[in-house]
Amino acid sequence: MHILIVEDEVKIREVLVAYFENEGWKVDFTEDGHEAVRKFDYEQHDLVILDLMINGLPGEEVCRKVREKSKVPIIMLTSKSKENDVMTGFHLGADDYVVKPFRVKELVARIHALFRRVHTEPEQATLVSYDKGKLVVNFDTKEAYLNSAPVNLTSTEFKLLSVLCSKPGKVHHRNELYYHVQGYRYKTDGRTIDTHIKNLRRKIEEDSKEPKYILTMVGSGYKFAFRPDA
């Protein structure tokens, strides 16, 4: 696995490089946002560890530029711990969010969990259509199409969609979705999943304010409303 670390704190960067290389992973690193974008353009990375408060181009803008061209998983690493900062990170397309100070072993465990769920082979049919062909999900290539047009989903958003539509009508509680989507158990108030659901609806629903595919079950969680086309 090839990881790009974008972090301006030297001690943190050195510790991350040491731990990641001990895992057998190849590592690139930089403290500058502009250089991060250039490195990403010229190298094939499997994961980006991205601090938000960096030199040059802000981390949020780096995330936006990477997400415009790739679905590569992004873990934001930052001292910004306010709820709005976390939600902004997910809106930009981050897959996970780690607040400083943190335990490196926990971050490594999260990375392992993220890649387990990203690379898990689907149990359902490869290509499935819903709503008379309006929504098509390709579980093999991890792509979705709405009215024949490709939908640009992040790896987290696709995993969330696949979990929901694999069992139409089943109510999935937020903590259950978090476990299936993130790959590990974590005490959460559910707002992380709510944000991913909001982003997913914005991309696959014709009207995200009046969703017909992913329905909210008040006090419980979410369910996918359509069964596969016959």
N, C-alpha and C positions, 0 to 999 in steps of 0.2 A: 504494500500500500504506500502511496506517495502523498505526503501531507505538506500543505503550505501553512506555515505559522506566520501570522501578521501581528506582531507584538513589539511595543517599544520599550518595555521594561526588560533590561538585559538579564537580570537574575531569573525572572520567570521564563524568559525565552530559552536560556541555557538549560534550565531544569527540564522544560518540555522537550527540548531536543534530546537530552540524555535519556529520558524515559521512553520517548518514541523510538529512538534508535535501539534501545534495549529490547523493544517489542519486535524489532526486525523491520521497522518501517523506514522508508526513505524520507528525508526531511529537507525542505527548503524553508528559508525564513527571511523576513525583512521587517524593518520598523516603519517603513514608509508606505502610505496608501497607494501612491502612484506606481511605485516599484512593484507592489503586490499585484496590481492589475496587469503590469507588463509580464511579470513572472507567470501569472496564470495564463496569459495569452500564449506564451511560448513553451510551457511545460504541461504535461498531462497529469493533473492532480486528482486524487480520489476524495480529498477532504480539505476544507479550509478551516483553520482555527483563527478566528478574527476578533481582535480587540477593537473596540469602537473609538477609544481615545488614542489615536496614533498620529504620527507626523504626516505632513502632506495632505493627501486626500482623506477626508474623514472615513471612519469605518463603515458608517451607514451608506456612504456613496460607493465604497468598494463592494459592499454586499449587493447593492443595486446593480452595479456594472457586471459583477460575476453572474448574478441571477438572470440578467438579460441574455446571456449567451450559454448558460450551462445549468443543469439540474444537480450539479455536484453538491453533496451535503455540506452545510455551513454550520459550525458551532460558534456562537458569539461568546467571547470571553471578555468581561468588562466589569468595572467597578460601579457602573450605573445599575442600581438595584431598584429604582422606583418602578412601579407597575407600568406607567406609561412608556418608560424606556424599554421594558421587556416586551410589551405589546408591539411597540414600533419595530423591534427586531424581528418579530414573527411576521408582521405585515410586509417587511422587506424581503421575506423569503428564507429567514434562518430556520434551521431544523431543530436546534437546541440552543440553550442559553445558560451559561455558567457565570455566576457572580463571584468576583474576587472578595475576600481570599477564598481559596478552594484547595481541596486535596487533589494532587496530581493523579493518585491512584483511582480516585473517583472519576476523574475526567477520562482516564484510560478505559475504565470500565464502561463509561457511557459510549465511547468510541466503538468498543467491541460490540456493545448492544445495538448501536446504530447500524453497523455494517451487517450484523446478523439479520436484522429485519429488512434492510435494503436488499440483501442478496438472497433472501428466503424464496424458494421456488413456490409459486402459487399452486394451490390444490385444485382450484376450479378450472373450467375450460379456458383455453388460451384467449379466445375472442368472444366476448359476450355483448349483446346489444340490449338496450332497454328503451321503453317508451316508443315502440314501433320504429326502432333504428335511430332515433334522435340522439341518444347517448350511447356511445360504443366504448367499451373498455378492453384494451389488449393487455392481459395479465402477463404475457410473455415479454413484450417490449416495454411494459410499464408506461403505456401511453393511453390517452383518452381523446375522444373526438365528440364534439357537439355539432350536430347538423353538418356532419362530414368535415368540419374544420378542426384541426388539431388544437388541443387545450394544453397550454404550457403549465404543467403542474410540477411543483417541487417533489422530491422523493418522499417527503413527509406527507404532503397532500395526497399523493397517489396511494401511499400506504393506508391513509385514513379512508380514502374512497374505496379501496379494495376490501378493507375490513367491513365497512358498512354494507356494500352491495353484495358481498359474499353470502350474507344472511338477510335477505329482504324481509322486512317486517319485524325483525328482532330489535328490541330496544337495548342499545349499548350505553351503559353508564359511563360517565366521563372518566373515572379512574380506570375502568376496563379499557377504554379507548386509548388512554395514555400509555398503559402497559403494552398494548398491541402495537401502537404506533412508535413509541420511543424505545421500547425494548427492555425497559426496567421499571420497577415499581418506585413511585415517588409520591410523597404527600403533597397534594396540590388542591387548590380550590376550584379547579376546573377551567379557569379562565384561559389557560394555555390552549386547551382543546377547543374552547369556544372561539378563540382567535383563528386557529387553523380551520375550523368549520366555516367561519365567516369568509376567510380567503378562498376556500374551496367552493363555497356557494357562489361567490362573485365570479368564478370562472366557469362553472358548469350549469348554473341556473339561468334561465332566460330573464328572470326577475329575482334577484337575490333577496329582495324584501318580502317576496311572496314565493318562497321555495316550494317546489313540488317533488324534488328528488330526496333531499335530506330534510327530514322533519324534526322539529324540536318537541320532545316529550317533556313537558313542564315537570320539574322536580325529579326527573329520571335521567334523561340524556338525549340521545338521537337515534333515529332509525331511517333506513333507506326504504322508500315507499313503493318502488317498482320491482316487480319480478322480471327475470330475463324473458326476452321475446321467445315465443315458441319456435 
